[in-house]
Amino acid sequence: MSDPVYDSNPLRSGNGPIGIVVAMDAELRHLLERCTVTSQPDGSRHLYHLKIGDVRVVALRSGMGMINAAAATEWLILRHQPRAILNFGCAGAHKREIAPGDVIIGAAYVNHGAVHILPNGDEHYAGFAYEVGGEAMSPKELPADAALLDFAHQVAATWSPEPWPPKLDWPAALPYRHPRVHTGPVASADIWTQAHARLDLLHARHGTLCEDMEAAAIAQVCAPHSMPFLAIKDISNNEFHGVTDIPGGFPEFPTAEVGKRAAALIERMLRA
């Protein structure tokens, strides 16, 4: 079978490396295993210089959370001047039918914690606030870079994610199936949502398919730099079907699987 033929790869145009920001070592390792590591971390920054095919990559483990992700992204842009930034990792589903192992290509990014609590208890979603060239911007969501999003769709169309281990906390309410690729908004905040009513509210308010704690923060830092950005997530948990034991320290969290499928799609895009 011949290799797939794609349109021009936007990850190969321009100067500088491709920057990748990932929250956890457990996620980043799936990319490191798939490429040539040319330089290991030295000092306080968990930065790796990589070669994926003939593309230079600087991959930074930021740590979890919005502030860590934003700080790492700003440092990466100023220090290494990448031509685009990618993010990948695990996420929790916002819809009942989205299953473990499913891949979410982020079409837009929402800071779902940016709300004002009104006197009657209602919430007013504030969205983002930043400046470009002295002009104030206040979008409700930040879109993915159009060229990167289109290319991710092209590559995903010729790819099948690795199956989720069927005995690894597969939801009893869902018939077992192979992972699917979805496209839609990704929600981010320093919040892990488990209440079903809240998950339904977030999906109704934003159309979001999943949530993490980094993508929207990275998108907000990229925006004033006019830095092309795309996040790809894979589903580690669906709280509609099984409650993660947060107070107990995540004893059954599928650590070996988190970020694996998203990393595979990122690698495929870089090699295309």
N, C-alpha and C positions, 0 to 999 in steps of 0.2 A: 504494500500500500504506500502510495506517495505521501510526502509530507503535506500538511494543509497549506494552502496559499492564502495569505492575508493581505489586506491593504497595508499601506505604509505604517510601520510601527512607530508610534510617537515616542516610545522610550528610547529610540535610537537617534533622534534628532536633537540638535543643540549641543552645547558644551557642558562640561561638568559631569559628575557621576549621578546616578539615581540614588536618592535618599530613601531609606526605609526606616520607619519608626514603629517599634513593637513594644508592647507593655511588659511581657514576661519572658524569662529565659525558656520556660516550657513551650512557648509559642515560637520563639526565634530559632530554637534548635532544629525545627523542621526545615527551615530554609538553609541553615548552616550545613546540614547533612546533604544538601542537594547541590552544593557549589564548591568552588575553590576559595578557601579563606587565605587571603594574602597577608593579613595583619591582624593580630590578636589585640584585645583591649590592653591599654597601657595607661594607668592612672585611674582617676575617679570615673571617667566616662566609659560606659560599656559599649564601645564602638568597634565594629568589625569592618575591615576593608575586604570586599569580596570580588570575585570574578564569576559572573554567570554568563556562560557563552563568551561573547566578546564584550559584554557590558560591564563597566565598572560600577560597583555598588558600595555605598556606605550605609551600614545597618546599625541602628542604635537601639539598645534596650533602654526604654525610658523609665520603667517602673509604672505601676498602675495609677490611674487617676488623671483628672483633667489638668491639674497644675503641673504634674510631672510630664505629661505628654506635651503641653504647651511649651514648657521651659526647654525640653529636649529638642523640640522642633525648631524653636527660635535659634538655639545654639547650633543646630545642624545647618540651618540655612546660612547663618552668618559665617560659620567656620569653614564649611565645605562647598557652599554655593552649588547645590544640586540643581539639575534642570527639571526635576519633578520629584515629588514625594509620594510614596506609597505607605499604606498602613495595612496590616493584617493581624488577625487574631480571633479569639473566640468571642461569642456573644450569646445572650439569652433571647429566646424567641418572643415575639409580640403577638403571634397568632397561633391558634391551637393546632393547625395542620402542618406547621413548620417543624421538622423533625431533627433529631441529633444528626450531625454530619451534613445537613443542608448548607449550601454556600449562598451568602448574600453579597451581591455586588452593590455597593452603596451608590445610589443615584444622587442622594443629597444627605445632608448631615444636620441634625437638630440637637440643640442643647436643651433637653427637656426639663432641666432644673432651673431654667431662666424664667421663673414665674413670679408674679406679684400676688400676694394673698390679700384679697380685698376685705373690707370690713365685715361683709356677710359670709366670708369663708370661701367665696368663689375664687377661681384662679384666672389671672390674666397673663397669657404667655407673652413674654417680652421679646424673644428672639435674640439676635446678635446685634452688637454695636461695635463698629470699627471705622477707621478712616482710610481713604485712598486718595493721595494727592491733595489732602486738606478737605476732601468732601466726605461728609458723614454718611455712613451706610448703615442701614438697620433692617436687613432681611430677616424673614421668619425662618429660613433655612439657607444653607450654603450648598450650591450644587457641586457635584463632581465635575472635574474637567471633562468637557464633552469628547475630546479626542481619546482620552484614556478610557472613558466609559464605553465608547463605541468599540475600541480595540478589545477591551475585556469581554464584551459580548461576542466578538468574532472568535476569540480564542476559546471561550467557554463552550461555544457551539460545537466544537470538535473534540470535546473533552468530557470524561465521566469521572466524577469524584470517587475516591476510594470508598468502598462500603463501610458503614459503621458496624463495629462488632455487635452482632445481634444480642449477645448475652450481657452487654455493658449498659445496663439501665435503660433499655429500650422501653418507651412508654407503652404500658399495657393497652391503653385506649387506641393506639395507632397500629394498624397492620404493618408488619415489617416491610420496608422497601429500601431501595438504594437512594442515596442522596440526590437531591435536586438543586438546581441553580435558580435563584430568584434575584430580581432586581427591585430595589426600592429604597426608601429613606432609612437611615440608621440613626437611632437616638443615643445620646451620650449624656452622662452626668455622674457625679460621685454618689450614685444611688444604685442599689441592686433591687429591682422591683420584683416582688413575689405575689402581691395581692392581685387576684384575678380582675377585680373591678378596675384597679389602677392600670393594669396592662391593657384592658379593653379601652380605657379612657385615652391612654397614650396613642394607641393605634388609631382610634377615632379622630383624635385631635391632629395628629401629624401624618397618618398613613404609614407609620414606621413598621418595619418587619422585625426588627431586633434592637437590642440595646447593648452598649458597652460603656466604657468609662474614658475613652480617649479620642475617638474619631472626630467628633465635633470640635474638640479643642485644637486638634491638629489642623482641621479645615479652617478654623478662625485665624490661626497664626499664618497659614499659607495665603489667605485672602489678601491682606494688605501688601504682601510681597508679590502678588500676581503669580504665585507659584502653583503650577498644575498639581492637582491632588486627587487621589482615588484611594478608597478603603475597601477591602474585601474581608468579609467575616465568615466564620463557620460556626454553626450552632452547637454549643456544648450542653445546653440545658433548656428545657421548656417547662416553666413553673406551672403551667396549666395542668401538667400531667405528673409532675413529681417535684416535691419541695426540696431544694438544696439545703442541707443543714449548715446554715451560715454560723449560728452560735457555736456549733460543735466543731468548727474548723474545716469544713468541706471534706470529711473523711471519704466520701464516695465520689468526689468530683473526678471526671474522666481526664486527668492531667495528661496522660499519654496521647490523647487525641486532640487536645485543644490547639487550634491553629494549623493542624496538619493539612487539611484540604485547601484552606485559603492560601497557605504557603505554596502548595503544589500549583495552584492557578497563577500566583504571582511569578513563580519560576518559569512556568510555561510562557507567560507573556514576555518575560525578559529574554528568553531564548528564541522567540519567534522571529 
